[in-house]
Amino acid sequence: MRTKCPWCSVLLIILVLSVYTTPLVTTSSELDDSVIGSLVNRASELYSKGLDVSSVVEKLNRAIVLYEENRPEEAASLVEEARSILNDMSRVADRVYYTNMALKAVTVTALASIPILVYFLLPRAYLYLWFKSRRKWLVSRW
């Protein structure tokens, strides 16, 4: 029986061979994807609360590069440094978040009060200045 697409069988053979020839990547106990993933998740949570986590991201990035260069001991030490920095940041995260929210609320309140103050104070200031500038005028009869 002749196949309708001879290239399909060739592609299928190439696909099967590529699956069998790809090396299996084993995770090391020193640097696991779940560890890096959990640290990145914690860093993103702290970033959403307003903290600067750029140093942590740089350390994690450098740890991944070192691990790919087959230097897992140095990578593990960088991961531990990043973990300790994240633990320190977690202690102050809520305070920073609430401070930022209070600052935003005060700013919104101050900006919202400007039209109200102008509505009440502008006519009074105008009348005060008008009376003050014309108080020495004399009114005479014709």
C-alpha positions, 0 to 999 in steps of 0.5 A: 500500500502506498502512503499519500504523504511520504514526508509524513513518515520521514517527519515521524521518524525524525520526531521519534529520534529527536525525542530519544536523543534529547538528554534528560536533565536531572535537577540537583539537590543544591539548585532546584527549579522549585526553589528558584521559582518560589524565590521569584514568586516571593520577589514578585510579591514584595515588588507588588508591595513597593519594595525594590527587589532588583538586587535579589533578581540579579543574584538569582539570575547570576545563580542560574548562570553559574549553575549552567556553567557547572558551578553549583556551589557558588550558585547555591551560595547566591541562592541562600543570599537571595533567600536571606535578603528576601526574608529581611525584606518580608519583615518590612514589606507590610509597613512599606505597603501601608506607608505608601498607601497612606501617602497616596491617600493623603495626596488624593485628599489634598488634590481633591480639596483644591477645588473646594478651597478655590470655590470658597476662598477665591471670592473672599480673596477677590473682595478683600483685595478689591476693597483694600485697593479702593478704600481711599477713594472718595465718592462725590455728588454731582 
